[in-house]
Amino acid sequence: MINPSVVFRRLIQQALNNFAIEPKVYVDETQRTGFTDYAEKLNGRLAMIGFVSLLALEALTGHGLIGWLTSL
């Protein structure tokens, strides 16, 4: 006859005997400061957003940046 407590203990031992696999650590070694490709791309994208925003402002208000700032 099978003893349920023995079966339960074996199942618990098998379940607790699993070891977690540690993930590999990834370190991004690209520089994020100074004149790097990342900084230049970010600066260019922000400049494009600002330029398009100024064009939209001029199209909506009929005034350029200087005229809009003097009317504040």
Distance bins in CASP14 RR format, pairs under 12 A and 6 or more apart:
PFRMAT RR
TARGET T0000
AUTHOR 0000-0000-0000
RMODE 2
METHOD distances of the structure
MODEL  1
1 7 0 0 0 0 0 1 0 0 0 0 0
2 8 0 0 0 0 0 1 0 0 0 0 0
2 10 0 0 0 0 0 1 0 0 0 0 0
3 9 0 0 0 0 1 0 0 0 0 0 0
3 10 0 0 0 0 0 1 0 0 0 0 0
4 10 0 0 0 0 0 1 0 0 0 0 0
4 11 0 0 0 0 0 1 0 0 0 0 0
5 11 0 0 0 0 0 1 0 0 0 0 0
5 12 0 0 0 0 0 1 0 0 0 0 0
6 12 0 0 0 0 0 1 0 0 0 0 0
6 13 0 0 0 0 0 1 0 0 0 0 0
7 13 0 0 0 0 0 1 0 0 0 0 0
7 14 0 0 0 0 0 1 0 0 0 0 0
8 14 0 0 0 0 0 1 0 0 0 0 0
8 15 0 0 0 0 0 1 0 0 0 0 0
9 15 0 0 0 0 0 1 0 0 0 0 0
9 16 0 0 0 0 0 1 0 0 0 0 0
10 16 0 0 0 0 0 1 0 0 0 0 0
10 17 0 0 0 0 0 1 0 0 0 0 0
11 17 0 0 0 0 0 1 0 0 0 0 0
12 18 0 0 0 0 0 1 0 0 0 0 0
28 38 0 0 0 0 0 1 0 0 0 0 0
29 36 0 0 0 0 0 1 0 0 0 0 0
30 36 1 0 0 1 0 0 0 0 0 0 0
30 37 0 0 0 0 1 0 0 0 0 0 0
30 38 1 0 0 1 0 0 0 0 0 0 0
30 39 0 0 0 0 0 1 0 0 0 0 0
30 41 0 0 0 0 0 1 0 0 0 0 0
31 37 0 0 0 0 1 0 0 0 0 0 0
31 38 1 0 0 1 0 0 0 0 0 0 0
31 39 0 0 0 0 1 0 0 0 0 0 0
31 40 0 0 0 0 0 1 0 0 0 0 0
32 38 1 0 0 1 0 0 0 0 0 0 0
32 39 1 0 0 1 0 0 0 0 0 0 0
32 41 0 0 0 0 0 1 0 0 0 0 0
32 42 0 0 0 0 1 0 0 0 0 0 0
33 39 1 0 0 1 0 0 0 0 0 0 0
33 42 0 0 0 0 0 1 0 0 0 0 0
34 40 0 0 0 0 1 0 0 0 0 0 0
34 42 0 0 0 0 0 1 0 0 0 0 0
34 43 0 0 0 0 0 1 0 0 0 0 0
35 41 0 0 0 0 0 1 0 0 0 0 0
35 42 0 0 0 0 0 1 0 0 0 0 0
35 43 0 0 0 0 1 0 0 0 0 0 0
36 42 0 0 0 0 1 0 0 0 0 0 0
36 43 0 0 0 0 0 1 0 0 0 0 0
37 43 0 0 0 0 0 1 0 0 0 0 0
37 44 0 0 0 0 0 1 0 0 0 0 0
38 44 0 0 0 0 0 1 0 0 0 0 0
38 45 0 0 0 0 0 1 0 0 0 0 0
39 45 0 0 0 0 0 1 0 0 0 0 0
39 46 0 0 0 0 0 1 0 0 0 0 0
40 46 0 0 0 0 0 1 0 0 0 0 0
40 47 0 0 0 0 0 1 0 0 0 0 0
41 47 0 0 0 0 0 1 0 0 0 0 0
41 48 0 0 0 0 0 1 0 0 0 0 0
42 48 0 0 0 0 0 1 0 0 0 0 0
42 49 0 0 0 0 0 1 0 0 0 0 0
43 49 0 0 0 0 0 1 0 0 0 0 0
43 50 0 0 0 0 0 1 0 0 0 0 0
44 50 0 0 0 0 1 0 0 0 0 0 0
44 51 0 0 0 0 1 0 0 0 0 0 0
44 52 0 0 0 0 0 1 0 0 0 0 0
45 51 0 0 0 0 0 1 0 0 0 0 0
45 52 0 0 0 0 0 1 0 0 0 0 0
46 52 0 0 0 0 0 1 0 0 0 0 0
46 53 0 0 0 0 0 1 0 0 0 0 0
47 53 0 0 0 0 0 1 0 0 0 0 0
47 54 0 0 0 0 0 1 0 0 0 0 0
48 54 0 0 0 0 0 1 0 0 0 0 0
48 55 0 0 0 0 0 1 0 0 0 0 0
49 55 0 0 0 0 0 1 0 0 0 0 0
49 56 0 0 0 0 0 1 0 0 0 0 0
50 56 0 0 0 0 1 0 0 0 0 0 0
50 57 0 0 0 0 1 0 0 0 0 0 0
50 65 0 0 0 0 0 1 0 0 0 0 0
51 57 0 0 0 0 0 1 0 0 0 0 0
51 58 0 0 0 0 0 1 0 0 0 0 0
51 65 0 0 0 0 0 1 0 0 0 0 0
52 58 0 0 0 0 0 1 0 0 0 0 0
52 59 0 0 0 0 0 1 0 0 0 0 0
53 59 0 0 0 0 0 1 0 0 0 0 0
53 60 0 0 0 0 0 1 0 0 0 0 0
53 64 0 0 0 0 0 1 0 0 0 0 0
53 65 0 0 0 0 1 0 0 0 0 0 0
53 68 0 0 0 0 0 1 0 0 0 0 0
54 60 0 0 0 0 0 1 0 0 0 0 0
54 61 0 0 0 0 0 1 0 0 0 0 0
54 62 0 0 0 0 0 1 0 0 0 0 0
54 63 0 0 0 0 0 1 0 0 0 0 0
54 64 1 0 0 1 0 0 0 0 0 0 0
54 65 1 0 1 0 0 0 0 0 0 0 0
54 66 0 0 0 0 0 1 0 0 0 0 0
54 67 0 0 0 0 0 1 0 0 0 0 0
54 68 0 0 0 0 1 0 0 0 0 0 0
54 69 0 0 0 0 0 1 0 0 0 0 0
55 61 0 0 0 0 0 1 0 0 0 0 0
55 62 0 0 0 0 0 1 0 0 0 0 0
55 64 0 0 0 0 1 0 0 0 0 0 0
55 65 0 0 0 0 0 1 0 0 0 0 0
56 62 0 0 0 0 0 1 0 0 0 0 0
56 64 0 0 0 0 0 1 0 0 0 0 0
56 65 0 0 0 0 0 1 0 0 0 0 0
56 68 0 0 0 0 0 1 0 0 0 0 0
57 63 0 0 0 0 1 0 0 0 0 0 0
57 64 1 0 0 1 0 0 0 0 0 0 0
57 65 1 0 0 1 0 0 0 0 0 0 0
57 66 0 0 0 0 0 1 0 0 0 0 0
57 67 0 0 0 0 0 1 0 0 0 0 0
57 68 1 0 0 1 0 0 0 0 0 0 0
57 69 0 0 0 0 0 1 0 0 0 0 0
57 71 0 0 0 0 0 1 0 0 0 0 0
58 64 1 0 1 0 0 0 0 0 0 0 0
58 65 1 0 0 1 0 0 0 0 0 0 0
58 66 0 0 0 0 0 1 0 0 0 0 0
58 67 0 0 0 0 1 0 0 0 0 0 0
58 68 1 0 0 1 0 0 0 0 0 0 0
59 68 0 0 0 0 0 1 0 0 0 0 0
60 68 0 0 0 0 1 0 0 0 0 0 0
61 67 0 0 0 0 1 0 0 0 0 0 0
61 68 1 0 1 0 0 0 0 0 0 0 0
61 69 0 0 0 0 0 1 0 0 0 0 0
61 71 0 0 0 0 1 0 0 0 0 0 0
61 72 0 0 0 0 0 1 0 0 0 0 0
62 68 0 0 0 0 1 0 0 0 0 0 0
62 71 0 0 0 0 0 1 0 0 0 0 0
63 69 0 0 0 0 1 0 0 0 0 0 0
63 70 0 0 0 0 1 0 0 0 0 0 0
63 71 1 0 0 1 0 0 0 0 0 0 0
63 72 0 0 0 0 0 1 0 0 0 0 0
64 70 0 0 0 0 1 0 0 0 0 0 0
64 71 0 0 0 0 1 0 0 0 0 0 0
65 71 0 0 0 0 0 1 0 0 0 0 0
65 72 0 0 0 0 0 1 0 0 0 0 0
66 72 0 0 0 0 0 1 0 0 0 0 0
END
